[in-house]
Amino acid sequence: QVQLVESGGGLVQPGGSLRLSCAASGISGSSIGAMAWYRQAPGNRRELVAVDIRGGNINYAGFVKGRFTISTDNIKNTVYLQMNSLKPEDTAIYYCNARRITGSDIWGQGTQVTVSA
């Protein structure tokens, strides 16, 4: 069974840091074309946060540039999102995504990130 399992969410104060992890299982790393993080706040659409396209191309949404870093461990089939200088507006459910080279998507269950004093 193919699945993505996220961890690392929680409550953090403004200015703090969190590191999210997403482990892919049941799928060969060679069949994954990209791994990404999305987020969805209440009442908002799901939006792309960062994407790591296999082959070395990494892109970030403008609202996280300089604060978040995406990285991938290809041996462990795991993608990370290091989030620094967190703001209350970063509060959302964060979802891991893996896109197969065939174009189909796999989604994790989501992990809640809350930034509040």
C-alpha positions as CSV (number, residue, x, y, z in Angstrom):
1,Q,0.0,0.0,0.0
2,V,1.4,3.4,-1.0
3,Q,1.3,6.0,1.6
4,L,2.8,9.2,2.9
5,V,3.1,9.7,6.6
6,E,3.7,13.2,7.9
7,S,5.0,14.2,11.4
8,G,6.4,17.2,13.2
9,G,3.5,19.5,13.4
10,G,2.4,21.3,16.6
11,L,2.0,24.5,18.4
12,V,4.8,27.1,18.3
13,Q,5.2,30.7,19.2
14,P,5.7,33.4,16.6
15,G,9.4,33.5,15.5
16,G,9.8,29.8,16.4
17,S,10.8,26.8,14.3
18,L,9.3,23.5,13.3
19,R,10.6,20.6,11.1
20,L,8.1,18.5,9.3
21,S,8.9,15.1,7.9
22,C,7.1,13.0,5.3
23,A,8.1,9.4,4.8
24,A,6.9,7.6,1.6
25,S,6.4,3.8,1.7
26,G,5.1,1.3,-0.7
27,I,6.6,3.1,-3.7
28,S,9.9,3.1,-5.4
29,G,11.9,6.3,-5.2
30,S,12.6,6.0,-8.9
31,S,9.0,6.3,-9.7
32,I,8.6,9.7,-7.9
33,G,9.2,12.8,-10.0
34,A,8.7,15.4,-7.3
35,M,7.9,15.8,-3.7
36,A,6.2,18.9,-2.3
37,W,4.6,20.5,0.7
38,Y,1.2,22.2,0.5
39,R,-0.8,23.9,3.1
40,Q,-4.5,24.8,3.7
41,A,-5.8,27.3,6.2
42,P,-9.4,27.4,7.2
43,G,-11.5,28.9,4.5
44,N,-8.6,29.0,2.1
45,R,-7.6,26.9,-0.9
46,R,-4.8,24.5,-0.6
47,E,-1.6,26.2,-1.8
48,L,1.9,25.1,-2.7
49,V,4.6,25.9,-0.2
50,A,7.7,24.3,-1.7
51,V,8.5,21.6,-4.2
52,D,11.6,19.5,-4.8
53,I,11.7,18.3,-8.4
54,R,14.0,15.3,-8.8
55,G,17.0,16.4,-10.7
56,G,17.8,19.3,-8.5
57,N,15.1,22.0,-9.1
58,I,13.6,23.5,-5.9
59,N,10.9,26.2,-5.9
60,Y,9.3,28.1,-3.0
61,A,6.1,30.1,-2.7
62,G,6.9,33.8,-2.3
63,F,5.5,33.9,1.2
64,V,8.0,31.5,2.6
65,K,11.2,32.3,0.7
66,G,14.1,32.7,3.1
67,R,12.2,31.2,6.0
68,F,11.4,27.6,4.9
69,T,13.7,25.0,3.4
70,I,12.7,21.8,1.7
71,S,15.1,18.9,1.5
72,T,14.8,15.2,0.5
73,D,16.6,12.1,1.6
74,N,16.3,9.9,-1.5
75,I,17.6,6.8,0.3
76,K,14.9,7.1,3.0
77,N,12.3,8.3,0.5
78,T,11.6,11.1,3.0
79,V,11.0,14.8,2.4
80,Y,11.5,17.5,5.1
81,L,10.3,21.0,5.6
82,Q,12.3,23.2,7.9
83,M,10.3,26.2,8.9
84,N,11.9,29.1,10.7
85,S,10.7,32.6,11.7
86,L,7.1,31.3,11.8
87,K,4.3,33.7,11.7
88,P,0.6,33.4,12.8
89,E,-0.4,33.4,9.2
90,D,1.6,30.2,8.7
91,T,-1.0,28.4,10.7
92,A,-2.5,25.7,8.5
93,I,-2.7,22.0,7.9
94,Y,0.4,21.0,6.0
95,Y,0.2,18.2,3.4
96,C,2.9,16.2,1.9
97,N,2.6,15.4,-1.8
98,A,4.5,13.0,-4.1
99,R,3.9,13.2,-7.8
100,R,4.7,10.0,-9.7
101,I,6.6,10.3,-13.0
102,T,3.4,9.2,-14.6
103,G,1.7,12.4,-13.3
104,S,-0.6,11.0,-10.6
105,D,-0.4,12.3,-7.1
106,I,-0.2,10.8,-3.6
107,W,-1.2,12.8,-0.6
108,G,-0.5,12.5,3.1
109,Q,-3.1,12.9,5.8
110,G,-1.9,16.3,6.8
111,T,-0.3,17.7,10.0
112,Q,-1.5,20.7,11.9
113,V,0.8,23.7,12.4
114,T,-0.4,26.4,14.8
115,V,1.6,29.6,15.3
116,S,0.3,31.5,18.3
117,A,1.5,33.2,21.4
